Amino acid sequence: MQPDNVFTGNWWRGQQGYDSYDWQLISPAWAVTIAAILTIGLYSLLYRENKFYRFVEHAFVGLAAGFSIYQIVAEVLYPKWYLPMVGRAGTDGMPIILSHWVWAALLPVGLLAFFVFSQKNAWLSRIPIGIIIGLWSGQQLNAFFNRYLPQLTDTARPIIPNEWTLASRDAPAGALPWPQALNNLIIVVAFIMVLSYFLYSFEQKNRVLQKSAIAGRWLLMVGFGVIFGTTMMTRFVLFIDRAYFLLVEWLKVGPPT
């Protein structure tokens, strides 16, 4: 027979017990039902803009803001600012953290950001913003060298095979079979074509360069299409998860057991 769902009394009676949910203010049945109603409210935008969707959207943004504040306090301010400033004794297997009260100087610098709400002294809020942007710029320079330079050097691949056999795990070090050499050649040619598309310093009058730039543009479009497809697949994964929650976990729609 069909399993009990949200529209049957047995489902509600079976979901009233708290068991391991003693910390919750409401029963699991109401928690799942409220989550399902809010999910339907979000997807009501597919019909048209409505007040129910706006209410759910504002509730989600408010909860996300509150959770972000908790994350900032619990995972940033406390472990990365308060503990290094006051220190911690080595108890219960926890390592000793020496106190460095110089961290206290960050508090007034951070509080300067709140002067953005003052019309007279709003310029003070630019000080912490400038410090953050400066530190972030330095980190991004290091991230560029660690992320993109290895990719640039990886395009310089050997294209002349020294083994006319198929790839094998037992091949000696330095062996380059022809399938791998062919893959390397495709990567190098594609890189040169894409790079030729961005030669804007002079007019591209050479026919070979023009054809290479056109091919590079097509390769870019293929790459962007793959990125767009991956993004759409991510959205479908989220939709499938919510559909599974509504149909299986809430409505208990499924084959009879």
C-alpha positions as CSV (number, residue, x, y, z in Angstrom):
1,M,0.0,0.0,0.0
2,Q,1.0,3.6,-0.5
3,P,3.2,4.9,2.4
4,D,1.8,7.5,4.7
5,N,2.4,11.1,3.5
6,V,1.8,14.6,4.8
7,F,-1.9,14.3,4.0
8,T,-2.5,11.3,6.2
9,G,-3.0,11.3,10.0
10,N,-0.6,8.4,10.5
11,W,2.3,10.4,9.1
12,W,1.7,13.3,11.5
13,R,1.2,11.0,14.5
14,G,4.5,9.2,13.6
15,Q,6.4,12.4,13.3
16,Q,5.3,14.0,16.6
17,G,8.1,12.4,18.7
18,Y,11.2,14.5,19.2
19,D,13.6,11.7,20.1
20,S,17.0,13.1,19.1
21,Y,15.4,16.5,18.2
22,D,15.0,17.6,21.8
23,W,16.8,20.9,21.0
24,Q,14.2,21.9,18.4
25,L,11.3,24.1,19.2
26,I,8.9,22.3,16.9
27,S,8.4,18.6,16.0
28,P,10.1,17.1,12.9
29,A,6.7,17.0,11.1
30,W,6.2,20.7,11.3
31,A,9.9,21.4,10.5
32,V,9.7,19.4,7.3
33,T,6.4,20.9,6.4
34,I,7.6,24.5,6.9
35,A,10.7,23.8,4.9
36,A,8.5,22.4,2.1
37,I,6.2,25.4,2.1
38,L,9.2,27.8,2.0
39,T,10.7,25.7,-0.9
40,I,7.4,26.0,-2.8
41,G,7.4,29.8,-2.1
42,L,10.8,30.2,-3.7
43,Y,9.8,28.2,-6.8
44,S,6.6,30.3,-7.1
45,L,8.7,32.9,-8.9
46,L,8.6,30.6,-11.9
47,Y,4.9,31.5,-12.2
48,R,5.3,35.2,-11.6
49,E,6.6,37.8,-9.1
50,N,4.4,37.6,-5.9
51,K,4.3,38.6,-2.3
52,F,4.8,35.1,-1.0
53,Y,8.1,34.8,-2.9
54,R,9.2,38.2,-1.6
55,F,8.5,37.1,1.9
56,V,10.5,33.9,1.6
57,E,13.3,35.7,-0.2
58,H,13.5,38.3,2.7
59,A,13.4,35.5,5.3
60,F,16.2,33.7,3.5
61,V,18.3,36.8,3.2
62,G,17.7,37.6,6.9
63,L,18.6,34.1,8.1
64,A,21.7,34.1,5.8
65,A,22.8,37.4,7.3
66,G,22.3,36.1,10.8
67,F,24.2,32.9,10.0
68,S,27.0,34.9,8.4
69,I,27.4,37.0,11.6
70,Y,27.6,33.8,13.6
71,Q,30.2,32.4,11.2
72,I,32.3,35.6,11.4
73,V,32.3,35.5,15.2
74,A,32.8,31.7,15.6
75,E,35.2,31.1,12.8
76,V,37.0,34.4,12.3
77,L,37.0,36.8,15.3
78,Y,37.3,34.2,18.1
79,P,39.9,31.8,16.7
80,K,41.9,34.2,14.5
81,W,41.7,37.4,16.6
82,Y,40.6,36.8,20.2
83,L,42.6,33.7,20.9
84,P,45.9,35.0,19.5
85,M,45.3,38.2,21.6
86,V,44.5,36.6,25.0
87,G,46.1,33.2,24.5
88,R,45.0,29.9,25.9
89,A,46.3,27.5,28.5
90,G,47.1,24.0,27.4
91,T,44.2,22.0,28.9
92,D,42.2,18.9,27.8
93,G,44.7,18.1,25.1
94,M,44.5,21.6,23.5
95,P,47.8,23.2,22.5
96,I,49.1,26.3,24.3
97,I,48.5,29.6,22.5
98,L,50.7,32.4,23.6
99,S,49.0,35.8,23.9
100,H,50.1,38.7,21.7
101,W,48.2,41.9,22.8
102,V,49.3,43.7,19.7
103,W,46.3,42.1,18.1
104,A,44.2,44.5,20.2
105,A,45.3,47.3,17.8
106,L,43.1,45.8,15.1
107,L,39.9,46.6,17.1
108,P,40.0,50.4,16.7
109,V,41.0,50.0,13.1
110,G,38.1,47.7,12.4
111,L,35.7,50.1,14.3
112,L,36.7,52.9,11.8
113,A,34.6,51.1,9.2
114,F,31.4,52.1,11.0
115,F,32.1,55.7,10.3
116,V,30.6,55.0,6.9
117,F,27.3,55.9,8.5
118,S,28.6,59.4,9.4
119,Q,28.4,62.2,6.9
120,K,31.0,64.3,8.5
121,N,33.7,61.6,9.2
122,A,32.9,59.1,6.5
123,W,36.5,59.4,5.2
124,L,37.7,57.4,8.3
125,S,35.9,54.3,6.9
126,R,38.3,54.3,4.0
127,I,41.3,53.5,6.2
128,P,40.3,49.8,7.0
129,I,39.0,49.4,3.5
130,G,42.4,50.6,2.1
131,I,44.3,48.2,4.4
132,I,42.0,45.3,3.4
133,I,42.4,46.0,-0.3
134,G,46.2,46.4,0.0
135,L,46.5,43.0,1.8
136,W,44.1,41.4,-0.6
137,S,46.1,42.7,-3.6
138,G,49.3,41.2,-2.2
139,Q,47.6,37.9,-1.7
140,Q,46.1,37.9,-5.1
141,L,49.5,38.5,-6.7
142,N,50.8,35.5,-4.9
143,A,47.7,33.5,-5.9
144,F,48.3,34.5,-9.5
145,F,51.8,33.1,-9.5
146,N,50.6,29.9,-7.8
147,R,47.5,29.3,-9.9
148,Y,48.1,30.7,-13.4
149,L,51.9,30.5,-14.0
150,P,51.9,26.6,-13.6
151,Q,49.1,26.6,-16.2
152,L,51.2,28.7,-18.6
153,T,54.3,26.6,-18.1
154,D,52.2,23.4,-18.6
155,T,51.3,24.5,-22.2
156,A,55.0,24.1,-23.2
157,R,54.7,20.4,-23.8
158,P,56.8,18.1,-26.0
159,I,55.1,17.2,-29.3
160,I,57.7,14.8,-30.8
161,P,57.1,11.2,-29.7
162,N,60.0,9.0,-28.8
163,E,57.9,5.8,-28.4
164,W,55.7,4.6,-31.3
165,T,53.6,2.5,-29.0
166,L,50.4,3.1,-27.0
167,A,50.5,4.6,-23.6
168,S,51.3,2.2,-20.8
169,R,51.7,2.4,-17.1
170,D,54.9,0.3,-17.4
171,A,56.5,2.8,-19.8
172,P,59.9,4.1,-18.5
173,A,60.3,7.6,-17.2
174,G,60.6,10.2,-20.0
175,A,58.8,8.0,-22.5
176,L,56.5,10.0,-24.8
177,P,54.2,7.6,-26.8
178,W,52.5,9.0,-29.9
179,P,49.0,9.3,-28.5
180,Q,50.3,11.5,-25.7
181,A,52.4,13.5,-28.2
182,L,49.2,14.0,-30.3
183,N,47.3,15.3,-27.2
184,N,50.2,17.7,-26.4
185,L,50.1,19.0,-30.0
186,I,46.4,19.7,-29.8
187,I,46.9,21.6,-26.5
188,V,49.7,23.7,-27.9
189,V,47.9,24.5,-31.1
190,A,44.7,25.4,-29.3
191,F,46.7,27.6,-26.9
192,I,48.4,29.5,-29.8
193,M,45.0,30.0,-31.6
194,V,43.3,31.4,-28.5
195,L,46.3,33.6,-27.7
196,S,46.3,35.0,-31.3
197,Y,42.7,36.2,-30.8
198,F,43.9,38.6,-28.2
199,L,46.5,40.3,-30.3
200,Y,45.1,43.8,-30.4
201,S,48.3,45.8,-30.6
202,F,48.4,45.7,-34.4
203,E,45.9,45.1,-37.3
204,Q,45.7,41.4,-38.2
205,K,46.4,41.6,-42.0
206,N,48.0,38.2,-42.3
207,R,45.6,35.6,-43.5
208,V,47.1,32.8,-41.3
209,L,46.8,35.0,-38.3
210,Q,43.2,35.9,-39.2
211,K,42.2,32.3,-39.5
212,S,44.0,31.5,-36.3
213,A,42.2,34.3,-34.4
214,I,38.8,33.0,-35.8
215,A,39.6,29.5,-34.7
216,G,40.6,30.8,-31.3
217,R,37.3,32.7,-31.0
218,W,35.4,29.4,-31.7
219,L,37.5,27.6,-29.1
220,L,36.7,30.3,-26.6
221,M,33.0,29.9,-27.4
222,V,33.2,26.2,-26.9
223,G,35.0,26.8,-23.5
224,F,32.3,29.3,-22.4
225,G,29.6,26.9,-23.5
226,V,31.1,24.2,-21.3
227,I,31.2,26.6,-18.4
228,F,27.6,27.5,-19.0
229,G,26.6,23.9,-19.3
230,T,28.4,23.1,-16.0
231,T,26.5,26.0,-14.4
232,M,23.2,24.7,-15.7
233,M,24.0,21.2,-14.4
234,T,24.7,22.7,-11.0
235,R,21.3,24.4,-11.0
236,F,19.6,21.1,-12.1
237,V,21.4,19.3,-9.2
238,L,19.9,21.8,-6.8
239,F,16.5,21.5,-8.3
240,I,16.6,17.7,-8.2
241,D,17.6,17.8,-4.5
242,R,14.6,20.1,-3.7
243,A,12.3,18.0,-5.8
244,Y,13.4,14.9,-4.0
245,F,12.8,16.6,-0.7
246,L,9.3,17.7,-1.7
247,L,8.2,14.4,-3.3
248,V,10.0,11.8,-1.3
249,E,10.8,13.2,2.1
250,W,7.6,15.3,2.5
251,L,4.9,13.9,0.3
252,K,6.3,10.3,0.5
253,V,5.5,9.8,-3.2
254,G,7.0,6.5,-4.3
255,P,6.3,2.9,-5.2
256,P,4.0,1.0,-2.8
257,T,5.8,-0.9,-0.1
